[in-house]
Amino acid sequence: MAIQFTGLASGLDTQSIIRDLMKVERTRVVTVEKDKVLAEWKKEAWSSVNAKLYSFYKEELFSFKSAGTYSKKKLTSSNESMVSVNTSSAAIRGSHSIEVTTMAKGSFLSGDTLTDVTASTTAGTMMGFDASTTKNLTFSLDGGKNTQQITIEASDTMASIVKKVKDLGMDMNISYDSNFNRMFLSSTNTGAGVELQVGGDAQALAGLGFTNVNGSIGNDAAFKYNGTDLTSTTNEVVVNGLSFNILGEGGSSTISVTQDTEAIYDSVKKFVNKYNELMLEMDEKISADSARTYKPLTSEEKEAMTDEDIKLWEDKIKKSLLRRDDTLTSIMSGMRNTLTLSSGVNTVGFTFRSFSSLGIVTGSYTEKGVLHIEGDEDNSLYSVKENKLRNAIEEDPDAVMELMTSLGNKLYEDMSKKMRSSSLSSALTFYNDKSMDKQVKDFDAKMSDLEIRLSMIEDRYYKQFTAMEQAMQQSNSTSNWLTQQLGGL
């Protein structure tokens, strides 16, 4: 920067003059700064909308397009103490008779009562051996065909012996009950092929109370399904798409399988409600009032305003950022056309060919494409009408599924395409986030260039004023010399 003279010769406040001149020059930087803030706010606005669109795509739309949503069944057992049922969309509708003869059982083995033994008694004391000796025990679950072994040391206690057996990782439970001073073993698996056995050192077996080393033999569940004799190695049975648990013996139960109309209806209703929520929010942004005359505030401008006024000013701008946004308008139109007009979906031969044929309709133009389910109890305007959707689900759920999954898959496909990565946008993004990031960086670069230019302009002003001051000082010096010369005549 040039040497700064501050009006010594001219008497001018050159610092203030240059400061005022630079304020005018800086307006270009302020304009770019405000444009940058607008770009950042617009990206934030889009990011919020994008998150909601993606959530709808991943959750409500995915469920809406999935066939399983329309295959939900309601299962009830007439004797839940004998047979309980599990939800299964594969279960065939109708009545299923189950007559249970026996439950599937595993193998059990209990040790004898031990005397003068506590949880802390060592194996050496129980089994009568010293620290220089070890004892081995073997365990099997298949009648001795395959065995695993543990080594017992004199310092082992009941707790450490139990831990060693558990560490084998076998399908077996083992515990020491200090209340009854007994060891208890049981298989976790059931079925006729399960037989728990303990073997090994006789002294070790006796010390743990295993005079009987063979457990009970497991057995399969035996039952009749619709009159047909069947067996199962477990009590959790799946037959003919029906999943149930056997809980008792010597009894029967009738399992009723019906379409779960309410669950299907609620899934469609949830989708419609979320769709409406999205449509209203997108329309609010697209149709927002113009805020063209409003610009982000500088620090100096904020100092002259109250916090409330600043918030109102900025909210006005932020609400208008996506006004008439082409991308958002396209998304909104595409969603509406697919669902309300079945656009791009071939419904020829379908029992139901459109949402409206199922009583899912749009209202007045002012509602911006919001959907209504006729006859729904939560819709005050349409609750008096016939509920065609519920009736259709009860009478022909497959036909409902045919239309819903077709519409859902088309919309899912369209949204997937819009979220593809490109040179302008990232994957899973509906807007040009890459382009917006570049725009913000360009503003930063432009401001940097302007700051350099401003510095050069300021230097030029100082040089100009300095030159003026020097010229005036020279002129004053000359004038003083002439005066002195003339005064001497």
N, C-alpha and C positions, 0 to 999 in steps of 0.2 A: 504494500500500500504506500502511496505517496506521502511525503511529509505534509502534515495537516496544519495549515495556518488558520486561525479562527478569527479573522476579521481585524487583525492588528492595524492594517493600513486603511481598510474600507469602513471599519466599524460595524460590519454586518455579522450576524450570528450564523456563520456558514454551517456550523454543525446542525442547527435546526433546519436550515434551508435544505441541506442534503438529506436529512432524515425525512422531511416531507416529500422530497422528490422520490426517495426510495420507496415510500409507502405507495405511491402511484405505480412505480415499477413492479412492486411485489404483488399487485392485484392478480397478475397472471399466475403466480405461484399459488396464491390462495384459491384461485379457480380450479387449478389442477388438484390441490389438496381436497377440495370439496368433492370433486369428481371421483377421487380415489375412495373417499369415505362412502359415497353412494354405491360404488362397485362392491365394496366390502359388505355393506348392508344388504345389497341385493343377493350376494352369494349366501349370506346367513339366512335370508328369507327362503331361498331355494333349498338350502340344506334342511331346513325345518320341514318344508313340504315333501322333500325327497324321503325323509325318514318315515313320514306317515304313509306315503305311497308304497314304500318298500315293505313296511309292516303289514299293510293290507294285502299286498301281493304274496307275502310269505305265509301269512296266517289265514285270514278270512277267505281270500281267493283260493288258496291251495286246498283248504277244506271244502270249499264250494265245488271245486272241479273234481274232487276225488270220489270215486264210486262208493267207497266204504261209508261215506257220509250218509248215503241213501239206502244202505243195507243194514242199518242198525236194528237189532232185534231186542225184544223184551222177553226174558225167560223167567218163568216162575215154577217152583217145585211145590207139589201138594203135600210133601212130607219132608221138610227141610232138616229134620233130625236124622233122616235116613240118607237123603241125597240133596246136596246143594249144587247150584248151577253157577257157571261162569259166563259172562257176556261173550257172545261169539256171533259175528256177522255171518259165519258160514253155516250156522244152524238152520236146518230146514223147518219152515213154518209148519205148525201143526202140533199134535200131541205125541209124546214119546213115553212109553212105559218102561220103567226100570224095576226089576225084582232082584233084590240082593240076597244071595245065599251066605256068602262069607266075604269079609274084608281082606284085603291084602295085608299080610303081616311080615315083620322082619324077624330076626333071631335075637333072643335075649339070654343072658347068662349072668347069674348072681353068685357071688362068693358066699362062703359060710360066715357066720358071725365070728369075729376075731376077739379073743380075750386078751386083756393086758396090752392092748394096742391103742395108741392115739395117733393123731395126724402127724405128730413129730417123732414117733418111734422110728428108729432107723431100721433099714432092711437087715443089717447084720444081726440086730437083736431079734427081729421077727423070725429070721430064717436060720440063725445060728451059724454065721460064718464071719471071718475076720477081714481086715482090710486088704490082705494079700490075695483074697479070692473074689471072683465075680460069678454071678449067676445069669443065665440066659432064659428069656421067655419068648415064645413065638405066638403069633396071632394070625388067624385066617378067617375069611368070610365065606369061603366056598367049600367048606367041609375038608379043609386041609390040603387042597390042591396047590394053592399058592399061599406062602407064608411070609411074614416079615418078623424081624427079631429086634428085641431090645436087650441091652446088657445092664444088669443091676449091680451096683456097687454097694459095699457095706454101709456107706454114709448116706445112701438114698433114703428119703422119707416117702410116705404115701403121696405127698404132693409132687415130688420130683419123679416118682414112678409114673404117676398119671400123666405128667407133662411129656415124658419120653414116649408113652404110647400115643398121645395126641400128635406128637411131632412126626409120627410115621405117616400121617396124612391119609389114613385109611377111612373108609366110609363107616365109621364106628364111633359111638359115644362111650366114654369111660369116666367114672367118677368114684370117689370114696365118700360114703355117707357116714360122718362121724356120729350121727345120732343112733345109727343101727350097727355101726362098726362092720360095714360090708362094702365090698367092691361090686359095682354094677356096670355091666357092659351091654350094649345093644347096637344093632346095625342100623344105619340110617336108611338103607335100601330095604325094600320089601320084595316078596316073591318067593316062589318055590325053590329057586336055586340058592337061596341065602341060608347059610348055616355057620354060626360063629363058633370057633374053637380056640382054646388056649392050650399051649404045650410048652415043653422045655424042662428045665431042671425040676425034679420032683420036690426038692426041699423048698425051692422058691414058690412053687405052686401051692404047697401046703401052708407056707408062711403067709400067703395072700388069701387063703381060704378057698382055693380052687381044687376041692376034692372032686367036683364034677367039672370036667373040662370041656364038655360039649353043650352048646346052647340049644335052644329050641330050633326047630327047622321052620323057616319061613314058608308062607303059602301065598298063592295068587288070590286075587279077588275073583269071586265067581258070581255072575249075575246074568239075568236075561234082559236083553234089549228088544223090545217089541216082540217078545216070544222066542227070540233066538239066544241060545246059551253061548256066553262069551266069558273069557277070562282076561285078567290084566295083572301085570306084576306090581302095579301101583294102584292106589285108590283115587288118583287123579286120572280120569278117563276121558278120552276123546273118541267118539264113535259117530260116524255119519255126520260130521260137522258139529256135533253137540259135545260141549265140554262140561263135565260135572265131577263132583267129588263124592265118593262113597264114605258115609259117616257112621253107618251102623250095619247090623246083620239081621237077616230074617224078616225083612220088611220090604215095602215097595213104595214107589212114588211115581206120579205122573207129571212129566215136565211139559209145560205149555210154552210154545214158541210163537210169538206174534210180532208183527212189524212194530217197531218203537216209533209210532207216529209223532209223538211229542218231541222226541230227540231230533228227528229229521226236520220237523217244522221249526224247532228252535234254532237249528243250524242255519237254515235258510233265512230266518228272521234276523239272526245275528249278522249275516252277510249283508242283507238289505240295509240294516241300520248303519253299519260301518260305511257302506257305499254312500248312503245319504249324507253322512257326516263329512266324508271327503268331498262330495260334490258341492255342498254348501260352502265349505272352506275355500275350495278352489274358485268358486264363483265370486265369493266375497273379495278375493284378491284380484281377480280379473276385472271385476266391475267397480273397483274402488274409485273414489273421487280423485281427480287430478290434483297433484301437488307440485305442478311444474314451477310455480313461483317460489317454492320453498327449497332452500338449500341447507346442507349441514352447517352448523354454527361454528365459528372460530372461537378460540378462548376469549378473545376480547368481546365478541358479541354475547357470549354467555354471561360475562361479568355484569352486563347491563340488564339481565333478565333474572326472574325468580326460578327456582328449581322446578316448580310446577309448570311455568310457561315453557321452560326448556323441554320438559317431558312431552307436553302437548305438541310442541313444534316438531320434535323428532318423531313422535308417534304418527303424526300426520304424514310425514315423508315415508316412514317404514311401511305404513298400510298401503301406500300407492306403488311400491317398488315393482310389483308383478302385474300392474294394471295393463290389460290388453297384451299380456305376454303370449307370444305365438306358441311357444312350446307347451305352456300350461293349458292354453286353449285347445291345442291339438290332443293332449292327453284326455282332457275332460270330454271332448267331442267323441273321441274313440271309445271311451268307456260307455258313454251314453248310447252310441249307435249300436254297439255290440249287444248290450243288455236289453234295450228297449225296442230296437228294430231288428234284432238277430242278424245284423249286418255281417256278412262274410261267413255265416253258418248255414249249412245246407240242412234244413229241417223237413225236407220232403219225405213223406211217409211217417213222420213222427205223430204220435197221438196228440201231443201238445207241441205247438210250433212257435210259441212266443211266451214271454212273461205274462202278457195280458190274458192269454188263454188259461193261465193258472191264477188269474185274479191279482197279479202283481202289476199295478198300473201307475202311470204318472198323473199328476194333478194339473193345476192350471199352469200357464206359462210363467207366471211370476214365481213359481216354486223351483225353477231352474233345474228341472229333471229329477226331482226327488221322487222316490218310489213309495207306493203305498200297498200294503197287503190288505185286500178287501176282506172284511169280516174279522180282522184282528182286534182283539179286545183292548189293546193299548192305543189304537188309532181312533180317536173320537169322531173323525170325519167319515171314516169308512167302516166302523165296527158294525153298523146295522146291515151291511151287505152280506151276501152268502160268502162263506170262506171256501173258495174254490181250491185253494192250495191245500188246506188240511184234508178236504174230501178226496182230492186227487192222490195224496200220499196214502190215505187209507185204502183207496180202491185200486190204484195202479202205481205203486211206488217205482216200478221199473220204468214206466213211461216218464215219470217225473225225473228220474235219474238220467234218462236219455237226453232230455232237453237241458237240464242243469249242467251236466258234465260237458256237453257240447259247447254251451255258451261260456262256461268257466274256462275250458281249455283254450278257446279262441282268445278270450281276454288275457289269459295267462301268457299265451304265446305272443300277443301284441305287446304286452308290458315287458316281456323278456327281451324282445327286439329293441325296444326303446332304451333298455338298460345296457346294451352291449357297449363295450369299450371302443373308443374311436380316438382320432387325433384331437378331438375337442372335449371328450368326456371320459371319465373313468368307468370301470365296470360297476354294475349295480347302481348306476346314477342316471337319473332322468334328465338332468340338465348339463350344460356345457361347463363343468367345473374347471377343466383344464384351461379353457378359453378365458374364464373369469380370473383365474390365478395369473394368467399371462397379462391380462388387462391391468391388474393391480401392480404387477412388476413394471409394466410399461409406464404407469403413472409415477412410480418411484424413480425410474430412470429419467423421466421428463422433468421431475422436480429437481433432481440432482443437477441436470444440465442447466436448468433455470437459475439455480443457486449460484452456479459458477458464473453464469452470465451476469447476474445481479452484482456479484463481487467485482466483476470487471467494470460494470457501469458505475458502481460506487467509487472505485479507484479513479475512473475518468473524471467524475464530478470533482473529486478532491484535487486532482491534478489541474483541472480548469480553474477552480477557485484559488488554488495555490498560485497558479500563473498570474491570475488577476491581482492577487494580493502583492505579489512580487513586482508586477508592473506598476501598481499604484504606489508602492513603497519607493520604487525607482523614480517615479514621477514626482513624488513628494520631495525626495532628496534633491532632484534637479531644481525644483521650484524654490526650495530653501536656499540653494547655492546662488541662484539668480537674484533672489531677494537680498542676500548678503552682498553680492557684487554691486547691485544698483544702489543699495543703501550707502555704499562707501563713496559714491560720486559727490 
